[in-house]
């Protein structure tokens, strides 16, 4: 892996905690606990290589449909992880941001997340974006609703003002660059309602490993694979080469 063509933003769908536990005859919650350890080492790796943004699909809107006992355990695990990991995040200068329908989270979780965001706000290291109670269709629908309200109130005077750039400012990721690379663990090859708008030109990397088994070297390999790709953004390879030759 080299500094050349280093992605600015990597997003990860952390999949396979439950199956990792099931293979070992354990309750699913043990897989989630193990997954927290993976988060720790991957955030550390992101800081070591100078990654600017790391977004983790932590809890989807669809995850609310899981058994109540598992959801409750996940919420408790989240609170415990925030309390336990805050000193390490501060030491590594990690800035935490949260996206998603946070209002649906339990009050204790919202409070701890708010405290974590406030405490890390001035940190200048990797920006860790946690997607919690997040769903891309919800996000896009919410953005459309807010734009409609802005039109009705006169904040947006003409529909011709509604551009892709304006629309992006109404998303929960406003101000965050689109992911250059999206990694999904567990061997599944789908987006699962994650960053549908933002991933229009994102490079995808799927790995047949459950999230608890994902190591720093797996992240480095994914980034190296990304660096070997030619990102054309609708242009031809010849156009890209001509543009680079003129620089």
C-alpha positions as CSV (number, residue, x, y, z in Angstrom):
1,X,0.0,0.0,0.0
2,X,1.3,3.4,-1.0
3,X,0.2,7.0,-0.3
4,X,-0.6,7.3,-4.0
5,X,-4.4,7.4,-4.6
6,X,-5.1,7.1,-0.9
7,X,-8.9,7.1,-0.4
8,X,-10.1,10.1,1.6
9,X,-13.2,8.3,2.9
10,X,-13.7,4.5,3.6
11,X,-17.1,3.2,4.6
12,X,-17.6,-0.3,6.0
13,X,-20.7,-2.5,6.3
14,X,-19.7,-4.5,9.4
15,X,-21.5,-7.7,8.7
16,X,-21.4,-11.2,10.2
17,X,-21.2,-10.7,14.0
18,X,-24.2,-13.0,14.6
19,X,-23.0,-15.7,12.2
20,X,-19.5,-15.6,13.7
21,X,-21.0,-16.3,17.2
22,X,-23.4,-19.0,15.8
23,X,-20.5,-20.9,14.2
24,X,-18.9,-21.1,17.7
25,X,-22.1,-22.1,19.5
26,X,-22.4,-18.8,21.2
27,X,-25.3,-16.3,21.6
28,X,-25.3,-13.6,18.9
29,X,-24.5,-10.9,21.5
30,X,-21.0,-12.4,21.9
31,X,-20.4,-11.8,18.2
32,X,-21.4,-8.1,18.7
33,X,-19.0,-7.9,21.7
34,X,-16.2,-9.3,19.6
35,X,-17.2,-6.9,16.8
36,X,-16.5,-3.9,19.1
37,X,-12.9,-5.2,19.4
38,X,-12.6,-5.1,15.6
39,X,-13.9,-1.5,15.6
40,X,-11.1,-0.5,18.0
41,X,-8.3,-2.0,15.8
42,X,-9.7,-0.7,12.5
43,X,-10.2,2.9,13.9
44,X,-6.6,2.6,15.1
45,X,-5.4,1.5,11.7
46,X,-7.3,4.3,10.0
47,X,-5.5,6.8,12.2
48,X,-2.1,5.1,11.5
49,X,-2.5,5.5,7.7
50,X,-3.9,9.0,7.8
51,X,-7.4,8.2,6.6
52,X,-9.6,11.3,6.9
53,X,-13.1,9.7,7.2
54,X,-14.2,6.2,8.4
55,X,-17.9,5.5,8.3
56,X,-19.2,2.4,10.1
57,X,-22.7,1.0,9.5
58,X,-23.3,0.4,13.1
59,X,-27.1,-0.2,13.4
60,X,-29.6,0.0,10.5
61,X,-33.3,1.0,10.6
62,X,-34.1,-2.5,9.6
63,X,-32.2,-3.8,12.7
64,X,-35.1,-2.6,14.9
65,X,-36.9,-5.7,13.5
66,X,-34.6,-8.1,15.2
67,X,-35.6,-9.9,18.4
68,X,-36.1,-7.4,21.3
69,X,-33.6,-9.2,23.5
70,X,-30.9,-8.7,20.8
71,X,-31.8,-5.1,20.2
72,X,-31.8,-4.3,23.9
73,X,-28.4,-6.1,24.3
74,X,-27.0,-4.0,21.4
75,X,-28.2,-0.8,22.9
76,X,-26.6,-1.7,26.2
77,X,-23.4,-2.7,24.5
78,X,-23.3,0.6,22.7
79,X,-23.5,2.6,25.9
80,X,-20.8,0.4,27.5
81,X,-18.6,0.8,24.4
82,X,-18.9,4.6,24.4
83,X,-18.0,4.8,28.1
84,X,-15.1,2.4,27.7
85,X,-13.7,3.6,24.4
86,X,-13.9,7.4,25.0
87,X,-10.4,7.7,26.6
88,X,-8.8,5.8,23.8
89,X,-10.6,7.9,21.2
90,X,-9.4,11.1,22.9
91,X,-5.9,9.8,23.0
92,X,-5.9,9.0,19.3
93,X,-7.6,12.4,18.5
94,X,-10.6,10.7,16.8
95,X,-13.5,13.0,16.1
96,X,-16.9,11.2,16.3
97,X,-19.9,12.1,14.1
98,X,-23.3,10.4,14.1
99,X,-25.7,10.1,11.2
100,X,-29.1,8.5,11.1
101,X,-32.5,8.7,12.8
102,X,-31.0,9.2,16.2
103,X,-34.4,10.3,17.7
104,X,-35.4,6.6,17.6
105,X,-32.6,5.6,19.9
106,X,-33.1,5.1,23.6
107,X,-32.6,8.3,25.6
108,X,-29.5,6.9,27.4
109,X,-27.8,6.1,24.1
110,X,-28.7,9.5,22.7
111,X,-27.3,11.2,25.7
112,X,-24.0,9.2,25.6
113,X,-23.6,9.8,21.9
114,X,-24.2,13.5,22.4
115,X,-21.6,13.6,25.1
116,X,-19.1,11.7,22.9
117,X,-19.6,14.0,19.9
118,X,-19.2,17.1,22.1
119,X,-16.1,15.7,23.8
120,X,-14.3,14.8,20.6
121,X,-15.5,17.8,18.6
122,X,-12.1,19.5,18.6
123,X,-10.1,16.4,17.8
124,X,-8.1,16.6,14.6
125,X,-7.5,12.9,13.8
126,X,-9.7,10.5,11.7
127,X,-13.3,11.5,11.6
128,X,-15.3,8.4,12.7
129,X,-18.8,8.5,11.4
130,X,-21.3,6.2,13.1
131,X,-24.4,5.3,11.1
132,X,-27.0,4.6,13.8
133,X,-30.7,3.8,13.2
134,X,-29.7,4.7,9.6
135,X,-31.3,3.8,6.3
136,X,-30.6,5.4,3.0
137,X,-34.2,5.4,1.8
138,X,-35.2,7.1,5.1
139,X,-32.5,9.6,4.6
140,X,-33.4,10.5,1.0
141,X,-37.1,10.7,1.9
142,X,-36.4,12.9,4.8
143,X,-34.2,15.2,2.6
144,X,-37.1,15.4,0.0
145,X,-39.6,16.3,2.8
146,X,-37.3,19.0,4.2
147,X,-36.8,20.5,0.7
148,X,-40.5,20.5,0.1
149,X,-41.0,22.4,3.4
150,X,-38.2,24.8,2.4
151,X,-40.1,25.5,-0.9
152,X,-43.4,26.0,0.9
153,X,-41.8,28.4,3.4
154,X,-40.1,30.4,0.7
155,X,-36.6,29.4,1.8
156,X,-36.2,27.9,-1.7
157,X,-37.8,30.3,-4.1
158,X,-37.8,28.3,-7.3
159,X,-37.7,24.6,-8.0
160,X,-34.9,25.3,-10.4
161,X,-32.7,25.9,-7.4
162,X,-33.0,22.2,-6.4
163,X,-29.8,20.7,-7.7
164,X,-27.7,17.7,-6.8
165,X,-25.5,19.9,-4.7
166,X,-28.4,21.5,-2.9
167,X,-30.0,18.1,-2.3
168,X,-26.8,16.8,-0.7
169,X,-26.9,19.6,1.9
170,X,-30.2,18.1,3.2
171,X,-28.7,14.7,3.8
172,X,-27.4,13.5,7.2
173,X,-24.0,13.4,5.6
174,X,-23.9,17.1,4.6
175,X,-20.3,18.3,4.8
176,X,-18.9,14.7,4.6
177,X,-17.3,13.7,1.3
178,X,-18.8,10.7,-0.5
179,X,-17.0,7.4,0.2
180,X,-14.2,6.5,-2.2
181,X,-14.2,2.9,-1.0
182,X,-16.9,0.8,0.6
183,X,-16.0,-2.5,2.3
184,X,-18.5,-5.2,3.2
185,X,-17.5,-8.2,5.3
186,X,-19.1,-11.7,5.6
187,X,-19.2,-12.4,1.8
188,X,-22.6,-10.7,1.2
189,X,-22.6,-8.5,-1.9
190,X,-25.2,-5.9,-1.4
191,X,-25.6,-2.4,0.0
192,X,-28.4,-3.1,2.4
193,X,-29.9,0.4,2.3
194,X,-26.6,2.1,3.1
195,X,-25.5,5.4,1.6
196,X,-27.4,4.9,-1.6
197,X,-27.0,8.5,-2.8
198,X,-23.4,8.8,-1.6
199,X,-22.1,5.6,-3.2
200,X,-23.0,6.6,-6.8
201,X,-19.3,6.4,-7.8
202,X,-17.9,4.5,-4.8
203,X,-15.6,1.5,-5.4
204,X,-16.9,-1.7,-3.7
205,X,-14.8,-4.4,-2.0
206,X,-16.4,-7.5,-0.6
207,X,-14.5,-9.9,1.6
208,X,-15.5,-13.4,2.7
209,X,-14.7,-12.8,6.4
210,X,-17.0,-12.1,9.3
211,X,-16.5,-8.7,10.9
212,X,-15.0,-10.1,14.2
213,X,-12.2,-11.7,12.1
214,X,-11.5,-8.5,10.0
215,X,-7.9,-7.4,10.7
216,X,-5.8,-4.3,9.9
217,X,-4.1,-6.2,7.1
218,X,-7.6,-6.8,5.5
219,X,-8.2,-3.0,5.5
220,X,-4.7,-2.4,4.0
221,X,-5.4,-5.0,1.3
222,X,-8.8,-3.4,0.5
223,X,-7.1,0.0,0.1
224,X,-4.3,-1.5,-2.0
225,X,-7.0,-3.0,-4.3
226,X,-8.7,0.4,-4.5
227,X,-5.4,2.0,-5.5
228,X,-5.0,-0.4,-8.4
229,X,-8.4,0.6,-9.9
230,X,-9.0,3.2,-12.5
231,X,-11.9,5.5,-11.5
232,X,-13.3,7.1,-14.6
233,X,-16.5,8.8,-13.3
234,X,-18.2,8.3,-16.7
235,X,-15.2,9.3,-18.8
236,X,-13.0,7.0,-20.9
237,X,-9.5,5.9,-19.8
238,X,-8.0,8.0,-22.6
239,X,-9.7,11.1,-21.3
240,X,-8.3,10.5,-17.8
241,X,-4.8,10.0,-19.1
242,X,-5.0,13.1,-21.2
243,X,-6.2,15.1,-18.2
244,X,-3.5,13.8,-16.0
245,X,-0.9,14.5,-18.7
246,X,-1.9,18.2,-18.6
247,X,-1.3,18.5,-14.9
